[in-house]
Amino acid sequence: MRRTASAEFAETLDQYPSLAVDTAARVPKLLHQPCDGVRAFILKYQDRILYGLDLHSMQVRLIPACLILGKKQWARDWRSFATGHTFKYLGHKIGVESSPLSTGEAVS
């Protein structure tokens, strides 16, 4: 049986107690896993997970477009993790009955 990305991340975080991870480039991996496992991972390691995006521009004139894209990506990622809505995310159906944080449990 194939291990989930969150299980692999959890093993690494347990092995290295001072390590933190960011979500840049990893959100799609998290969203295509069973919600219960991702939810447990986020709640257990919430103080060691940093939200991040892989957006950059080498040209100053493109920075405003990157900021707009970043805001849209953040909103889509939050919707994925915090609601039970069903929608398309990178061509896949996401958000069945419960997304990872849709029960309203506090994340401090």
TORPA-4810 file (N, C-alpha, C, O; in nm, 3 decimals):
<nodes>
NODE_1_0.084_-0.118_0.000_0.000_0.000_0.000_0.089_0.125_0.000_0.186_0.134_0.075_M
NODE_2_0.054_0.220_-0.084_0.131_0.343_-0.097_0.105_0.437_0.020_-0.010_0.459_0.057_R
NODE_3_0.212_0.493_0.077_0.197_0.588_0.187_0.157_0.724_0.134_0.194_0.763_0.023_R
NODE_4_0.082_0.796_0.213_0.040_0.930_0.174_0.153_1.029_0.199_0.244_1.005_0.279_T
NODE_5_0.144_1.142_0.130_0.244_1.247_0.150_0.243_1.297_0.293_0.349_1.325_0.349_A
NODE_6_0.124_1.309_0.353_0.119_1.358_0.491_0.185_1.259_0.587_0.245_1.300_0.686_S
NODE_7_0.175_1.130_0.560_0.242_1.029_0.643_0.394_1.042_0.630_0.466_1.029_0.728_A
NODE_8_0.440_1.067_0.508_0.584_1.087_0.487_0.632_1.214_0.556_0.738_1.215_0.620_E
NODE_9_0.554_1.323_0.543_0.591_1.448_0.610_0.594_1.427_0.762_0.685_1.474_0.829_F
NODE_10_0.495_1.357_0.815_0.486_1.334_0.959_0.607_1.256_1.009_0.663_1.290_1.114_A
NODE_11_0.649_1.155_0.936_0.766_1.077_0.976_0.890_1.165_0.982_0.970_1.154_1.075_E
NODE_12_0.905_1.250_0.884_1.020_1.340_0.881_1.015_1.441_0.996_1.116_1.466_1.061_T
NODE_13_0.897_1.497_1.021_0.884_1.594_1.131_0.908_1.527_1.266_0.966_1.589_1.356_L
NODE_14_0.866_1.403_1.282_0.891_1.331_1.407_1.041_1.303_1.425_1.093_1.307_1.536_D
NODE_15_1.108_1.275_1.315_1.251_1.244_1.320_1.334_1.369_1.350_1.439_1.360_1.415_Q
NODE_16_1.288_1.484_1.302_1.362_1.609_1.319_1.273_1.712_1.389_1.202_1.788_1.323_Y
NODE_17_1.276_1.715_1.522_1.183_1.800_1.598_1.195_1.950_1.574_1.101_2.023_1.606_P
NODE_18_1.305_1.997_1.520_1.321_2.141_1.495_1.284_2.179_1.352_1.289_2.297_1.316_S
NODE_19_1.248_2.082_1.271_1.216_2.107_1.131_1.074_2.161_1.115_0.983_2.120_1.186_L
NODE_20_1.058_2.252_1.021_0.926_2.301_0.981_0.914_2.280_0.830_1.014_2.271_0.760_A
NODE_21_0.792_2.272_0.781_0.769_2.256_0.637_0.680_2.368_0.589_0.603_2.427_0.665_V
NODE_22_0.691_2.397_0.459_0.599_2.495_0.402_0.511_2.424_0.300_0.543_2.314_0.253_D
NODE_23_0.402_2.488_0.266_0.304_2.425_0.178_0.327_2.453_0.031_0.260_2.395_-0.054_T
NODE_24_0.422_2.541_-0.002_0.446_2.574_-0.142_0.472_2.446_-0.221_0.556_2.364_-0.184_A
NODE_25_0.400_2.430_-0.328_0.410_2.314_-0.418_0.360_2.184_-0.355_0.368_2.079_-0.420_A
NODE_26_0.308_2.187_-0.234_0.261_2.064_-0.169_0.110_2.058_-0.150_0.057_1.952_-0.119_R
NODE_27_0.042_2.169_-0.168_-0.103_2.171_-0.149_-0.173_2.067_-0.236_-0.259_1.995_-0.185_V
NODE_28_-0.141_2.056_-0.365_-0.210_1.953_-0.445_-0.190_1.812_-0.390_-0.282_1.730_-0.395_P
NODE_29_-0.071_1.783_-0.337_-0.048_1.650_-0.277_-0.137_1.630_-0.155_-0.193_1.522_-0.135_K
NODE_30_-0.152_1.733_-0.074_-0.235_1.722_0.046_-0.383_1.709_0.011_-0.457_1.636_0.077_L
NODE_31_-0.426_1.780_-0.093_-0.568_1.780_-0.128_-0.615_1.651_-0.196_-0.735_1.626_-0.204_L
NODE_32_-0.523_1.570_-0.243_-0.560_1.445_-0.308_-0.541_1.325_-0.217_-0.518_1.213_-0.263_H
NODE_33_-0.549_1.349_-0.087_-0.538_1.244_0.013_-0.667_1.240_0.094_-0.746_1.334_0.089_Q
NODE_34_-0.688_1.132_0.168_-0.806_1.126_0.254_-0.806_1.243_0.353_-0.706_1.270_0.419_P
NODE_35_-0.920_1.311_0.362_-0.931_1.431_0.446_-0.896_1.406_0.592_-0.832_1.490_0.655_C
NODE_36_-0.936_1.291_0.645_-0.909_1.265_0.787_-0.760_1.264_0.817_-0.717_1.317_0.920_D
NODE_37_-0.680_1.204_0.728_-0.536_1.200_0.750_-0.471_1.335_0.739_-0.382_1.369_0.818_G
NODE_38_-0.514_1.414_0.642_-0.459_1.549_0.625_-0.498_1.636_0.744_-0.416_1.712_0.795_V
NODE_39_-0.621_1.624_0.786_-0.671_1.700_0.901_-0.589_1.670_1.025_-0.546_1.761_1.096_R
NODE_40_-0.567_1.542_1.052_-0.489_1.501_1.169_-0.346_1.555_1.159_-0.289_1.602_1.258_A
NODE_41_-0.289_1.549_1.039_-0.154_1.600_1.017_-0.147_1.750_1.045_-0.058_1.796_1.118_F
NODE_42_-0.239_1.827_0.988_-0.239_1.973_1.006_-0.257_2.010_1.152_-0.187_2.098_1.203_I
NODE_43_-0.348_1.944_1.220_-0.371_1.978_1.361_-0.254_1.938_1.449_-0.218_2.011_1.541_L
NODE_44_-0.193_1.823_1.422_-0.080_1.778_1.504_0.043_1.867_1.487_0.112_1.898_1.584_K
NODE_45_0.070_1.907_1.364_0.192_1.982_1.335_0.167_2.128_1.302_0.251_2.191_1.237_Y
NODE_46_0.055_2.184_1.345_0.018_2.320_1.305_0.121_2.425_1.339_0.129_2.527_1.271_Q
NODE_47_0.199_2.403_1.442_0.302_2.501_1.478_0.430_2.485_1.397_0.526_2.559_1.416_D
NODE_48_0.431_2.387_1.305_0.551_2.362_1.224_0.520_2.364_1.074_0.604_2.327_0.992_R
NODE_49_0.400_2.407_1.039_0.360_2.417_0.899_0.346_2.565_0.863_0.272_2.639_0.928_I
NODE_50_0.417_2.606_0.760_0.413_2.743_0.713_0.341_2.746_0.579_0.372_2.666_0.491_L
NODE_51_0.248_2.835_0.564_0.181_2.847_0.435_0.272_2.923_0.341_0.326_3.027_0.377_Y
NODE_52_0.289_2.871_0.221_0.373_2.938_0.124_0.326_2.911_-0.018_0.257_2.813_-0.044_G
NODE_53_0.363_2.999_-0.108_0.333_2.986_-0.251_0.462_2.993_-0.330_0.556_3.063_-0.291_L
NODE_54_0.468_2.921_-0.441_0.581_2.930_-0.531_0.548_3.027_-0.644_0.517_2.985_-0.756_D
NODE_55_0.555_3.154_-0.615_0.532_3.258_-0.715_0.653_3.351_-0.716_0.702_3.390_-0.610_L
NODE_56_0.698_3.384_-0.832_0.808_3.479_-0.840_0.805_3.549_-0.975_0.747_3.499_-1.072_H
NODE_57_0.866_3.662_-0.978_0.877_3.737_-1.103_1.015_3.799_-1.110_1.062_3.862_-1.015_S
NODE_58_1.079_3.780_-1.221_1.210_3.840_-1.241_1.197_3.980_-1.301_1.296_4.052_-1.314_M
NODE_59_1.075_4.018_-1.336_1.054_4.148_-1.396_0.961_4.231_-1.306_0.852_4.187_-1.271_Q
NODE_60_1.006_4.349_-1.271_0.930_4.436_-1.181_0.789_4.460_-1.234_0.695_4.465_-1.155_V
NODE_61_0.772_4.475_-1.363_0.640_4.505_-1.419_0.540_4.391_-1.399_0.419_4.413_-1.409_R
NODE_62_0.587_4.269_-1.371_0.498_4.155_-1.352_0.461_4.131_-1.205_0.378_4.044_-1.176_L
NODE_63_0.520_4.205_-1.115_0.493_4.185_-0.972_0.344_4.203_-0.939_0.290_4.121_-0.865_I
NODE_64_0.275_4.306_-0.988_0.132_4.318_-0.957_0.051_4.195_-1.000_-0.038_4.150_-0.927_P
NODE_65_0.082_4.140_-1.116_0.011_4.019_-1.162_0.041_3.901_-1.070_-0.048_3.821_-1.042_A
NODE_66_0.165_3.890_-1.023_0.200_3.783_-0.930_0.125_3.797_-0.798_0.082_3.698_-0.739_C
NODE_67_0.110_3.920_-0.751_0.036_3.942_-0.626_-0.111_3.903_-0.641_-0.169_3.843_-0.550_L
NODE_68_-0.171_3.935_-0.754_-0.310_3.897_-0.780_-0.322_3.745_-0.786_-0.413_3.687_-0.727_I
NODE_69_-0.231_3.681_-0.857_-0.232_3.536_-0.867_-0.213_3.472_-0.730_-0.279_3.373_-0.698_L
NODE_70_-0.124_3.527_-0.650_-0.101_3.475_-0.515_-0.224_3.484_-0.427_-0.255_3.391_-0.352_G
NODE_71_-0.295_3.596_-0.437_-0.417_3.613_-0.357_-0.524_3.512_-0.400_-0.593_3.456_-0.315_K
NODE_72_-0.536_3.488_-0.530_-0.633_3.389_-0.580_-0.595_3.249_-0.534_-0.681_3.170_-0.495_K
NODE_73_-0.465_3.217_-0.540_-0.419_3.086_-0.496_-0.445_3.065_-0.348_-0.491_2.959_-0.307_Q
NODE_74_-0.415_3.168_-0.267_-0.439_3.159_-0.123_-0.587_3.132_-0.096_-0.620_3.046_-0.015_W
NODE_75_-0.676_3.206_-0.162_-0.820_3.190_-0.142_-0.864_3.049_-0.181_-0.945_2.987_-0.111_A
NODE_76_-0.812_2.998_-0.291_-0.848_2.863_-0.336_-0.795_2.758_-0.237_-0.866_2.662_-0.206_R
NODE_77_-0.673_2.775_-0.188_-0.617_2.681_-0.092_-0.697_2.684_0.038_-0.728_2.579_0.094_D
NODE_78_-0.730_2.803_0.087_-0.808_2.814_0.211_-0.943_2.745_0.193_-0.987_2.671_0.281_W
NODE_79_-1.007_2.770_0.080_-1.136_2.706_0.052_-1.121_2.554_0.055_-1.208_2.483_0.106_R
NODE_80_-1.012_2.506_0.001_-0.988_2.362_-0.001_-0.975_2.303_0.138_-1.030_2.196_0.165_S
NODE_81_-0.904_2.372_0.226_-0.879_2.319_0.360_-0.988_2.350_0.461_-1.006_2.274_0.556_F
NODE_82_-1.062_2.457_0.442_-1.150_2.504_0.548_-1.299_2.489_0.520_-1.380_2.522_0.607_A
NODE_83_-1.339_2.443_0.404_-1.481_2.431_0.376_-1.516_2.291_0.327_-1.427_2.213_0.294_T
NODE_84_-1.642_2.261_0.322_-1.688_2.135_0.267_-1.738_2.148_0.125_-1.801_2.056_0.072_G
NODE_85_-1.711_2.263_0.062_-1.757_2.286_-0.075_-1.687_2.193_-0.172_-1.570_2.159_-0.154_H
NODE_86_-1.757_2.152_-0.275_-1.699_2.072_-0.381_-1.669_2.164_-0.499_-1.755_2.242_-0.540_T
NODE_87_-1.549_2.156_-0.553_-1.511_2.239_-0.667_-1.393_2.175_-0.738_-1.335_2.078_-0.689_F
NODE_88_-1.357_2.231_-0.852_-1.243_2.182_-0.930_-1.115_2.250_-0.880_-1.112_2.371_-0.858_K
NODE_89_-1.012_2.172_-0.863_-0.881_2.223_-0.823_-0.779_2.154_-0.912_-0.758_2.033_-0.901_Y
NODE_90_-0.715_2.230_-0.999_-0.617_2.176_-1.092_-0.672_2.056_-1.169_-0.602_1.957_-1.190_L
NODE_91_-0.798_2.066_-1.209_-0.861_1.962_-1.291_-0.917_1.845_-1.215_-0.966_1.750_-1.277_G
NODE_92_-0.914_1.846_-1.081_-0.965_1.737_-1.001_-1.079_1.786_-0.912_-1.080_1.902_-0.870_H
NODE_93_-1.173_1.699_-0.883_-1.283_1.733_-0.793_-1.232_1.726_-0.649_-1.178_1.624_-0.606_K
NODE_94_-1.249_1.835_-0.577_-1.199_1.847_-0.439_-1.314_1.886_-0.347_-1.408_1.953_-0.390_I
NODE_95_-1.306_1.844_-0.221_-1.399_1.891_-0.120_-1.524_1.808_-0.108_-1.634_1.860_-0.123_G
NODE_96_-1.510_1.681_-0.083_-1.627_1.596_-0.064_-1.698_1.636_0.063_-1.714_1.756_0.088_V
NODE_97_-1.741_1.546_0.143_-1.818_1.579_0.263_-1.743_1.671_0.358_-1.802_1.766_0.412_E
NODE_98_-1.616_1.645_0.380_-1.544_1.734_0.471_-1.402_1.755_0.422_-1.329_1.660_0.397_S
NODE_99_-1.366_1.879_0.409_-1.229_1.912_0.381_-1.152_1.903_0.511_-1.213_1.893_0.618_S
NODE_100_-1.018_1.905_0.506_-0.940_1.880_0.625_-0.978_1.959_0.750_-0.972_1.904_0.860_P
NODE_101_-1.016_2.086_0.737_-1.045_2.166_0.857_-1.188_2.215_0.862_-1.217_2.314_0.929_L
NODE_102_-1.280_2.147_0.793_-1.415_2.200_0.778_-1.504_2.187_0.902_-1.614_2.241_0.903_S
NODE_103_-1.461_2.118_1.005_-1.545_2.104_1.123_-1.542_2.225_1.213_-1.616_2.232_1.311_T
NODE_104_-1.456_2.320_1.181_-1.448_2.441_1.262_-1.357_2.428_1.381_-1.353_2.518_1.465_G
NODE_105_-1.283_2.318_1.392_-1.192_2.302_1.503_-1.085_2.409_1.497_-1.028_2.436_1.391_E
NODE_106_-1.058_2.470_1.609_-0.964_2.581_1.612_-0.823_2.537_1.579_-0.777_2.433_1.624_A
NODE_107_-0.758_2.617_1.502_-0.616_2.602_1.475_-0.552_2.725_1.534_-0.572_2.836_1.484_V
NODE_108_-0.475_2.706_1.639_-0.417_2.821_1.708_-0.286_2.864_1.650_-0.226_2.960_1.698_S
</nodes>
